[in-house]
Amino acid sequence: MKNSKFRNENGKFCSGFTLVELLAVMVVLVVVGAIIVQILYSTIRGSGKTNLITLIRQNGNFTISQMVKIIRDAKSFDGVGKVSDGVDVANCVNSVVGALTPTPTPVLYDYVKVTTTNGGKTVFICCPAGAGNNPPATIASNSGALIDCSALGRTSLLDTTAVVLGSCSFSCSQQNFTDHPTIGIEFSLLQKGGGNLPESTINPIYFNTSVSMRNLSR
């Protein structure tokens, strides 16, 4: 196709763009635009997922730090147990199951009881969803060593409007009766109301630590 011509203001003929050239420019612009949109979308998606992970980690780290501080400095250890039987285990010398080698498997519990430095009783408990007035699952702190997961009987350590509690358990170990117990804490968190989009879907994030009770009264 020949170049189109038109007269300029001086009356001279000038060459214009052909249809093929215009189509080529349009194709280039579309491709470049698509690349830019993809880059922006990936950036926004990555930023959204990072914000979700940060929010979950903040909740988990805060919860662990609160429990570690109180358990580590507790005045006395009042036992661990399972909600299903309500029996407090006062010592943890034999709190393992299976073979002792290569690594013993600890017994998992739902709660741990301690007496704080000011003499108050505290229980940390893994509360399932729907326990009493249908509150969401959480890790709760109860005063008076009450094994109570009702909405009125607990103080949630998690922001249940932002995160969802997955798994949750405590363990306890002692080499012998004269040793201070070591309490294991393990739980997982997910984002609240996660959607089906990749940027809004986060795998469970696990938190675990162990704390030795160092200030027990003898």
C-alpha positions in Angstrom: 0.0 0.0 0.0 1.3 3.4 -1.0 1.7 6.1 1.6 -1.2 8.5 1.7 -0.4 12.1 0.8 -1.9 15.5 1.8 -1.0 19.1 1.1 0.6 21.1 3.9 0.0 24.8 4.5 2.6 25.6 1.9 0.8 23.6 -0.7 3.4 20.8 -0.8 2.5 17.1 -0.8 3.5 15.2 2.5 3.4 11.5 3.1 1.1 10.2 5.9 0.8 6.9 7.7 -0.5 3.8 6.0 -3.1 1.5 7.6 -0.6 -1.2 8.2 1.6 1.2 10.2 -1.3 2.4 12.3 -2.3 -1.2 13.1 1.3 -2.0 14.0 1.4 1.0 16.4 -1.9 -0.1 18.0 -0.7 -3.7 18.5 2.4 -2.4 20.2 0.4 -0.1 22.5 -2.0 -3.0 23.4 0.9 -5.3 24.3 2.7 -2.7 26.3 -0.5 -1.8 28.1 -1.2 -5.5 28.9 2.3 -5.9 30.4 1.9 -2.8 32.6 -1.5 -4.0 33.8 -0.1 -7.4 34.7 2.8 -5.8 36.6 0.4 -3.5 38.6 -1.9 -6.5 39.3 1.0 -8.6 40.6 2.3 -5.8 42.7 -1.2 -5.2 44.3 -1.8 -8.9 44.8 1.6 -9.4 46.5 1.1 -6.3 48.7 -2.3 -7.6 49.8 -1.0 -11.1 50.7 2.0 -9.5 52.6 -0.4 -7.4 54.6 -2.5 -10.5 55.5 0.6 -12.4 56.6 1.8 -9.5 58.7 -1.6 -9.2 60.4 -1.7 -12.9 61.2 1.9 -12.9 62.5 1.2 -9.9 64.7 -1.7 -11.7 66.3 0.3 -14.9 66.8 3.4 -13.2 68.2 1.3 -11.1 70.6 -0.5 -14.2 71.9 2.7 -16.1 72.4 4.4 -13.2 74.2 1.5 -12.8 76.6 1.4 -16.5 77.5 5.2 -16.8 77.8 5.6 -13.8 80.1 2.9 -15.1 82.6 3.9 -18.8 82.5 7.6 -18.1 82.8 7.2 -15.8 85.8 4.4 -17.8 87.5 4.5 -18.4 91.2 3.2 -21.9 90.9 2.3 -24.5 88.3 -1.3 -25.7 88.9 -1.5 -28.3 86.1 -2.4 -29.0 82.5 -5.4 -31.0 81.2 -8.0 -31.8 78.6 -11.5 -30.2 78.6 -13.0 -33.6 77.7 -12.1 -35.1 81.1 -11.4 -32.0 83.2 -8.6 -33.8 85.1 -5.6 -31.6 86.1 -2.2 -33.2 85.6 -0.1 -31.8 88.3 3.3 -33.1 87.2 4.7 -33.8 83.7 7.4 -36.4 84.3 5.5 -39.0 82.3 3.7 -36.7 79.8 4.9 -38.6 76.8 3.5 -41.4 74.7 5.1 -44.0 72.5 8.7 -45.0 72.4 11.3 -42.9 74.2 13.6 -43.0 71.2 14.4 -41.3 69.0 12.0 -38.6 70.1 9.1 -39.1 72.5 5.8 -37.7 71.5 4.4 -35.3 74.1 0.8 -35.6 75.4 -1.2 -32.7 74.1 -3.5 -30.7 76.4 -6.2 -28.1 76.0 -5.3 -25.9 78.9 -2.5 -24.9 81.4 -3.1 -23.4 84.9 -0.7 -21.2 86.8 -0.7 -18.9 89.8 0.7 -15.5 88.9 3.2 -13.5 91.0 0.4 -11.5 92.5 -1.4 -14.7 93.7 -4.1 -14.7 91.1 -5.1 -17.9 89.3 -4.9 -17.9 85.5 -5.7 -20.6 82.9 -4.8 -20.4 79.2 -7.2 -22.5 77.2 -7.7 -23.5 73.6 -11.4 -22.7 73.0 -13.2 -24.3 70.0 -15.8 -22.4 68.1 -19.4 -22.5 69.4 -18.5 -23.1 73.0 -21.0 -21.1 75.0 -23.1 -18.4 73.2 -21.4 -19.5 70.0 -18.3 -17.3 70.2 -15.5 -17.9 67.6 -12.5 -20.2 68.3 -9.7 -18.5 70.2 -7.0 -18.9 72.8 -8.4 -17.5 76.0 -7.1 -16.3 79.3 -9.5 -17.0 82.2 -9.1 -15.8 85.8 -9.8 -18.0 88.7 -8.5 -21.1 86.9 -11.9 -21.7 85.4 -12.1 -24.0 82.4 -14.7 -21.8 80.7 -14.9 -21.0 77.0 -18.2 -19.1 77.1 -18.2 -15.6 75.7 -18.5 -14.1 79.2 -16.0 -16.3 80.9 -12.9 -15.7 78.8 -10.6 -12.9 77.6 -9.5 -13.6 74.0 -5.8 -13.2 73.2 -6.6 -13.2 69.5 -8.3 -10.6 67.4 -11.1 -12.9 66.2 -12.4 -10.2 63.8 -9.2 -10.6 61.8 -7.9 -14.1 62.3 -9.2 -17.7 62.7 -7.7 -20.2 65.1 -6.8 -23.5 63.5 -5.0 -26.1 65.7 -4.1 -25.4 69.3 -2.5 -27.4 72.1 -0.2 -27.3 75.1 2.4 -29.8 76.2 4.3 -30.2 79.5 7.6 -32.0 80.3 9.9 -32.6 83.2 13.0 -34.7 83.5 12.1 -35.5 87.2 9.9 -34.3 89.9 12.4 -31.7 91.2 12.7 -29.9 87.9 10.6 -27.0 86.9 8.0 -27.9 84.2 8.6 -26.8 80.6 5.4 -25.8 78.8 5.1 -26.2 75.1 2.7 -23.9 73.2 1.6 -24.6 69.6 -1.2 -23.2 67.5 -2.0 -22.1 63.9 -3.8 -19.1 62.5 -5.6 -18.3 59.3 -7.1 -15.0 57.9 -10.7 -14.2 58.7 -13.0 -14.7 55.8 -10.5 -15.7 53.2 -11.7 -15.7 49.6 -10.9 -17.9 46.6 -8.6 -15.4 45.0 -4.8 -16.1 45.3 -4.1 -12.8 47.0 -6.7 -13.5 49.7 -5.8 -17.1 50.4 -3.2 -17.8 53.0 -2.0 -21.2 54.2 -2.2 -21.7 58.0 0.7 -20.0 59.8 2.1 -22.0 62.7 3.4 -20.6 66.0 5.2 -22.7 68.6 7.6 -22.2 71.5 8.5 -23.7 74.9 8.9 -21.8 78.1 10.6 -23.0 81.3 8.9 -22.0 84.6 11.8 -20.4 86.5 10.2 -18.7 89.5 8.1 -21.5 91.1 7.8 -21.5 94.8 9.4 -24.4 96.6 
